Amino acid sequence: MEKTVIYREKEEFKEVHLVLKNASSKQFYEYRFEMEDFPNIRIKNIVNLRETGLTFENNTISGIPYVNSVHDLDIEFYHIYDENCLETKKVHLFVNADPKDLWKNIPADINAVFFKPDEASYKGRFLNKKIAVVSKRGRSHAHEGKFRDDDFAVNKLPEGWNIVSVADGAGSALMAREGSRLAASSVNSFFNSEEILSQIEKNIEIVYSTSESQEMQSEARGNIIRTLYAGILNVYNVLDKTATENFFSIKDFHTTLVFALTKKFDFGYVILTFGVGDCPINLISPDFSKVKLLNRMDVGEFGGGTRFITMKEIFSDDMASRFGITCVNDFSYLVLMTDGIYDPKFMTESRLEDIDSWKTFFNDLAGNNDDRTKVDFASDADIDQQLLAWTDFWSRGNHDDRTLAIIY
């Protein structure tokens, strides 16, 4: 090839305006140079790239940059018919600041009444399956040094029963942090009774008996719901008493509450549920083909849609609609979460019963996310810590407390 042609092709590459897409600090970055318009030009190296934390290989810049700045890079390239003569071309790489770094993380007052740690986690057995639950203080609370208002409780009960409860204290309530803790722990304590569970179990046997009449089965369902109702009324009374003893109003303890009380019978898994507020309980089929929302959601198009266990008006004629009795042969996942997870990951209530949205959610848990944070349900020795790390995900405008319980 003539020297003039080689020179011209190298100059054309030098003069072309290359704009590298912006990177974000602490997030995986990848940019590939498309060289179709320059078939005789090869990039050998990119000078000054190491200081960004990125690497260059096979025409691709990739890695995780850690410092936000404007980086001046020199592209070293050559012409295939003049390999010994290296030329340079300058480009700029903009690394934006990690949005997380703009948020303060102020410790909550350790001497405050009803002190609560910023995060909590649990892992263990649940029925013949496993469970992992995590709860993390949201960025909005951390930025102001406030407490985590979410909470949860997990208990192994008599006669092979298990229960998991999740609560989300109202951000506007002064003692929401204690309201959520008490709600979750007190409902679990109520059902930690052989007598109560025995009553429930006798009625479940009738409900799922093939020899009982419809009238008897209907009456048995009513008995189960009445027992569950007693547990919820007990929660209200515990919160009301605690508020009075500490010179607060029960409104200061406003909190949502959902729970799943479960046992494996010969005929399948029975899952008894309750929900007040905007925290969903979802059951996913063994082959991941179907998903069912097991509780009624209190959501509204405008503010004020959420209801709390501390509101007397929820104990009304439609209270029965808040309870669920479900029986399945098996399931792959039973999931409870607060709106700190639900809002950014599902956005709308309708998606909670869309199996494709749940596949996307579990792909996210599997590491298909900007942080490449992975929750491994197979190698689960430290699954609680994996789940805690995952809940630190970034979602613009979503900085609430995050609590997630997964039975698998």
Protein Blocks (a to p, Z undefined) as FASTA:
>chain_A
ZZklmmmmmmmmmmpccddddddehiacdddddfklmmmbccfbdghklmnopaceehia
cdjdfbdcddddddddddfklmklccdddddddddddfklmpccddddfkbghiacfbdc
ddddehjbdcdddddddfklmmnopacfbdcdddddehhiacdddddddfklmklmmmmm
mmmmmmmmmmmcfklmmmmmmmmmmmmpckbcfklmmmmmmmmmmmmmmmmmmmmmmmmm
mmmmnopafklmgccdddddddddfkbccdddddedjddcddddfkopaccdfbdcdddf
bghkaccfklmklmcfklmmmpccdddfbdfbdcdddfklmmmmnopaklmmcfklmmmm
mmmmnopafklpacdfklmmlmmmmmmmmmmpccehiacdcdddddZZ
